[in-house]
Amino acid sequence: MGIISWIVLGLLAGAVAKLLLPGRDPGGFIGTTVIGIAGAFIGGWISARYLDRPIVNHFYDGATWAAAIGGSLVLLVAYRIFFGHSRR
C-alpha cells in the first residue's frame, strides 16, 4: 500500500474511532482526522514491528484495518487525556 492508501485508511479509521469513542474532542473534526491518519501509520508500524504481524499490501485486509483503528483509538484516548480539559 502506498502513502495515499494509508492516508485514506487513516481518514476512515479516524471516523471509526470517533464512532467508537463518541463525545467532544478538543480538536474537533480536523483534529480527529489528523489523529486517524497518524494512528493508522503508528498502528501499522507497531503491528509490523512488535506484534510480528506484518501489514500486507491489501487495502481490505482485516489486520490492516484493526491496526489502523487500534492506533487511532489509542491516539484519540491519549489526546483526550492530555488536552481534553483545556477548552473549558
Backbone torsions as a table, in degrees:
resi	resn	phi	psi	omega
1	MET	NA	141.4	179.4
2	GLY	-90.5	179.0	-179.6
3	ILE	-59.7	-42.1	-179.6
4	ILE	-62.4	-39.6	178.2
5	SER	-63.2	-40.5	179.4
6	TRP	-68.1	-34.5	177.4
7	ILE	-66.8	-45.1	178.0
8	VAL	-62.8	-43.7	177.5
9	LEU	-61.1	-40.1	178.2
10	GLY	-64.5	-39.0	176.7
11	LEU	-61.4	-45.7	179.8
12	LEU	-69.2	-39.0	178.5
13	ALA	-65.8	-37.3	176.4
14	GLY	-63.7	-38.9	177.7
15	ALA	-66.2	-41.8	178.2
16	VAL	-65.9	-41.5	178.0
17	ALA	-62.2	-38.2	178.0
18	LYS	-66.7	-36.2	176.8
19	LEU	-67.7	-35.8	-179.7
20	LEU	-76.4	-28.1	178.6
21	LEU	-123.8	75.8	-178.5
22	PRO	-70.1	163.4	178.9
23	GLY	131.9	177.6	-179.4
24	ARG	-81.6	131.2	175.6
25	ASP	-107.3	145.8	-179.1
26	PRO	-61.7	-29.5	-175.5
27	GLY	-96.1	-6.9	-178.7
28	GLY	70.6	-155.5	-176.7
29	PHE	-65.2	-42.7	-178.6
30	ILE	-64.5	-45.1	179.6
31	GLY	-62.5	-41.9	178.4
32	THR	-65.3	-37.3	177.9
33	THR	-64.9	-45.5	178.6
34	VAL	-64.1	-39.8	177.1
35	ILE	-63.2	-38.8	177.9
36	GLY	-63.2	-42.7	179.3
37	ILE	-66.3	-47.0	178.5
38	ALA	-64.0	-38.4	178.5
39	GLY	-64.6	-36.0	177.2
40	ALA	-63.8	-44.4	179.2
41	PHE	-65.9	-45.7	-178.6
42	ILE	-67.8	-42.7	178.3
43	GLY	-62.1	-41.8	176.9
44	GLY	-64.8	-40.4	179.7
45	TRP	-66.9	-45.0	179.5
46	ILE	-63.8	-41.4	179.5
47	SER	-61.8	-43.3	-178.6
48	ALA	-74.5	-37.5	-172.6
49	ARG	-83.8	-47.5	-170.2
50	TYR	-107.9	-25.4	-177.6
51	LEU	-96.7	2.8	179.6
52	ASP	53.7	36.8	176.9
53	ARG	-127.3	85.0	-177.8
54	PRO	-63.3	143.8	178.8
55	ILE	-79.2	127.2	-178.9
56	VAL	-81.2	171.9	-177.0
57	ASN	-89.5	29.1	179.6
58	HIS	-114.6	129.6	-178.5
59	PHE	-66.7	-30.2	-174.5
60	TYR	-96.6	15.6	178.2
61	ASP	-75.6	133.7	-177.7
62	GLY	-63.2	-37.8	179.8
63	ALA	-66.2	-35.5	177.8
64	THR	-64.2	-44.8	179.1
65	TRP	-66.1	-42.4	-179.9
66	ALA	-62.4	-41.6	179.0
67	ALA	-65.5	-42.5	-179.4
68	ALA	-66.6	-44.7	-179.8
69	ILE	-68.9	-40.6	177.6
70	GLY	-61.6	-44.0	177.0
71	GLY	-62.9	-39.6	178.7
72	SER	-65.7	-41.5	178.3
73	LEU	-63.1	-43.6	-179.8
74	VAL	-62.5	-45.6	179.5
75	LEU	-66.9	-37.2	179.3
76	LEU	-65.5	-42.3	177.6
77	VAL	-64.9	-44.7	178.8
78	ALA	-62.3	-40.5	179.1
79	TYR	-63.6	-40.6	177.8
80	ARG	-66.8	-37.5	180.0
81	ILE	-66.1	-46.3	-174.6
82	PHE	-81.3	-33.6	-173.8
83	PHE	-122.5	5.9	-174.4
84	GLY	-71.5	-27.2	-175.1
85	HIS	-98.8	4.1	-176.0
86	SER	-83.0	-10.4	-176.7
87	ARG	-109.7	54.3	179.2
88	ARG	-106.7	NA	NA
